[in-house]
Amino acid sequence: MSPHTFLPCHPDFTAAMQIKLARQYSLDDWAAPAFQALIKEPLHKLTLEDAEHMGIVTYYKLVELKMKIMDHRIGLAFYPAEITHSFGCRDEVYCSKLWNSFWWGGFGKQLLHPENNKTPGAIIACLRCSHWMANG
């Protein structure tokens, strides 16, 4: 078995190391999964050693992308999607209040949670199973 196969499974092997080795040994199939893993990792969990493994340019691109994602999440959370009332909606005021309650109490709150690594679609899917969507 080659190191290329079993090394990523080693508990001490980090995504930052994987990027370093991918670059060093032209292992193109290692770079994307490692970068995707780092995108999901909170910045405060990355060490100076991780940054050194990645290199300054890769680390900068990682931080820049994470900040763009956070800006996008803040925009999504802060501005509720416009509600479209159906023809059968009996009380648009109540319906709008319910929507805002769902947005601020459910979607927006989860989207901005510091440990959240779910996509907006995954959050909505989770909320569909909860009382927010069941009561709506």
Kinemage of the C-alpha trace (Angstrom):
@kinemage 1
@onewidth
@group {chain A} dominant
@subgroup {mainchain}
@vectorlist {calphas} color= white
{ca met a 1} P 0.000 0.000 0.000
{ca ser a 2} L 1.459 3.364 -0.989
{ca pro a 3} L 1.679 6.406 1.324
{ca his a 4} L -0.627 8.123 -1.172
{ca thr a 5} L -3.385 5.705 -0.082
{ca phe a 6} L -3.050 5.350 3.678
{ca leu a 7} L -1.441 8.651 4.765
{ca pro a 8} L -4.680 10.719 4.624
{ca cys a 9} L -6.217 8.270 7.132
{ca his a 10} L -3.477 8.803 9.725
{ca pro a 11} L -4.847 10.726 12.759
{ca asp a 12} L -1.906 13.171 12.809
{ca phe a 13} L -2.163 13.957 9.100
{ca thr a 14} L -3.757 17.371 8.565
{ca ala a 15} L -5.353 18.981 5.544
{ca ala a 16} L -2.569 21.593 5.621
{ca met a 17} L 0.039 18.810 5.375
{ca gln a 18} L -1.951 17.320 2.528
{ca ile a 19} L -1.803 20.617 0.622
{ca lys a 20} L 1.943 20.846 1.209
{ca leu a 21} L 2.540 17.307 -0.048
{ca ala a 22} L 0.121 17.745 -2.953
{ca arg a 23} L 2.154 20.719 -4.106
{ca gln a 24} L 5.527 19.119 -3.368
{ca tyr a 25} L 4.802 15.826 -5.153
{ca ser a 26} L 2.278 16.994 -7.786
{ca leu a 27} L -0.570 15.025 -6.223
{ca asp a 28} L -3.334 16.978 -7.917
{ca asp a 29} L -6.119 14.767 -6.566
{ca trp a 30} L -5.109 15.721 -2.993
{ca ala a 31} L -5.319 19.511 -3.248
{ca ala a 32} L -9.075 20.065 -3.677
{ca pro a 33} L -10.249 17.754 -0.851
{ca ala a 34} L -7.662 19.274 1.498
{ca phe a 35} L -8.722 22.820 0.658
{ca gln a 36} L -12.397 21.878 1.095
{ca ala a 37} L -11.605 20.431 4.520
{ca leu a 38} L -9.802 23.633 5.489
{ca ile a 39} L -12.754 25.756 4.356
{ca lys a 40} L -14.953 23.872 6.835
{ca glu a 41} L -12.444 24.297 9.670
{ca pro a 42} L -12.865 27.415 11.854
{ca leu a 43} L -9.939 29.823 11.427
{ca his a 44} L -9.137 29.781 15.147
{ca lys a 45} L -8.362 26.059 14.910
{ca leu a 46} L -5.658 26.579 12.276
{ca thr a 47} L -2.167 26.777 13.710
{ca leu a 48} L 0.939 28.632 12.618
{ca glu a 49} L 2.306 25.246 11.563
{ca asp a 50} L -0.764 24.755 9.326
{ca ala a 51} L -0.144 28.145 7.710
{ca glu a 52} L 3.513 27.248 7.149
{ca his a 53} L 2.523 23.940 5.530
{ca met a 54} L 0.080 25.678 3.199
{ca gly a 55} L 2.321 28.583 2.318
{ca ile a 56} L 1.438 32.258 2.577
{ca val a 57} L -0.412 32.483 -0.756
{ca thr a 58} L -2.628 29.458 -0.064
{ca tyr a 59} L -3.263 30.618 3.499
{ca tyr a 60} L -4.202 34.089 2.237
{ca lys a 61} L -6.591 32.604 -0.357
{ca leu a 62} L -8.146 30.404 2.328
{ca val a 63} L -8.738 33.352 4.669
{ca glu a 64} L -10.017 35.524 1.820
{ca leu a 65} L -12.502 32.845 0.722
{ca lys a 66} L -13.660 32.227 4.299
{ca met a 67} L -14.302 35.964 4.725
{ca lys a 68} L -16.303 36.085 1.471
{ca ile a 69} L -18.371 33.129 2.669
{ca met a 70} L -18.963 34.834 6.028
{ca asp a 71} L -19.995 38.094 4.338
{ca his a 72} L -22.428 36.127 2.177
{ca arg a 73} L -23.851 34.310 5.218
{ca ile a 74} L -24.311 37.591 7.084
{ca gly a 75} L -26.164 39.044 4.102
{ca leu a 76} L -28.399 35.978 3.851
{ca ala a 77} L -29.117 35.978 7.577
{ca phe a 78} L -29.733 39.709 7.915
{ca tyr a 79} L -32.125 40.191 5.002
{ca pro a 80} L -35.052 37.757 5.093
{ca ala a 81} L -36.153 36.477 1.722
{ca glu a 82} L -39.264 38.226 0.487
{ca ile a 83} L -42.399 36.305 1.316
{ca thr a 84} L -44.875 35.500 -1.435
{ca his a 85} L -48.386 34.920 -0.142
{ca ser a 86} L -50.414 32.273 -1.900
{ca phe a 87} L -53.887 32.952 -3.210
{ca gly a 88} L -55.302 30.951 -0.307
{ca cys a 89} L -53.450 32.914 2.397
{ca arg a 90} L -56.137 34.066 4.847
{ca asp a 91} L -54.039 36.399 6.990
{ca glu a 92} L -51.039 37.982 5.275
{ca val a 93} L -50.045 39.934 8.394
{ca tyr a 94} L -49.935 36.775 10.531
{ca cys a 95} L -48.212 34.864 7.750
{ca ser a 96} L -45.548 37.589 7.445
{ca lys a 97} L -44.975 37.592 11.212
{ca leu a 98} L -44.623 33.820 11.188
{ca trp a 99} L -42.120 34.055 8.321
{ca asn a 100} L -40.042 36.686 10.130
{ca ser a 101} L -40.111 34.571 13.287
{ca phe a 102} L -38.901 31.571 11.311
{ca trp a 103} L -36.200 33.626 9.617
{ca trp a 104} L -34.773 35.338 12.690
{ca gly a 105} L -35.353 32.526 15.157
{ca gly a 106} L -34.353 29.672 12.914
{ca phe a 107} L -32.552 30.209 9.652
{ca gly a 108} L -30.638 33.429 10.398
{ca lys a 109} L -29.622 32.305 13.859
{ca gln a 110} L -28.272 28.966 12.622
{ca leu a 111} L -26.564 30.525 9.624
{ca leu a 112} L -24.623 32.927 11.863
{ca his a 113} L -23.745 30.389 14.556
{ca pro a 114} L -19.941 30.432 14.922
{ca glu a 115} L -19.632 26.648 14.734
{ca asn a 116} L -22.001 26.211 11.798
{ca asn a 117} L -20.560 24.532 8.751
{ca lys a 118} L -23.894 23.736 7.094
{ca thr a 119} L -24.938 25.214 3.792
{ca pro a 120} L -28.057 27.411 3.685
{ca gly a 121} L -29.885 24.541 1.962
{ca ala a 122} L -28.894 22.101 4.701
{ca ile a 123} L -30.151 24.511 7.379
{ca ile a 124} L -33.513 24.844 5.646
{ca ala a 125} L -33.740 21.057 5.327
{ca cys a 126} L -33.125 20.710 9.083
{ca leu a 127} L -35.686 23.384 9.876
{ca arg a 128} L -38.289 21.668 7.704
{ca cys a 129} L -38.182 18.795 10.168
{ca ser a 130} L -38.550 21.116 13.137
{ca his a 131} L -41.512 22.896 14.664
{ca trp a 132} L -40.829 26.054 12.600
{ca met a 133} L -41.943 24.500 9.337
{ca ala a 134} L -44.447 22.071 10.855
{ca asn a 135} L -46.475 24.909 12.388
{ca gly a 136} L -46.323 27.122 9.294
